[in-house]
């Protein structure tokens, strides 16, 4: 399993993200592609993110949600 740090997800331009209520949320599909893992067990919420100039509601998760979901898969 690839090691993961929140700062790397924030800095990575290929991962769509947004700050909501002082917490960073990341597009779930982008993180799954970045990690090359199935993250279907990760809890998510729908948030609007601007993708290619258009606002879309996509599945987003916090860093803690990702860590918790990955541990459940072990």
Secondary structure, 3 states (H helix, E strand, C coil): CCCCCHHHHHHCCCCCEEEECCEEEEEHHHHHHHHCCCCCCCCCEEEEEEECCEEEEEEEEEHHHHHHHHHHHC
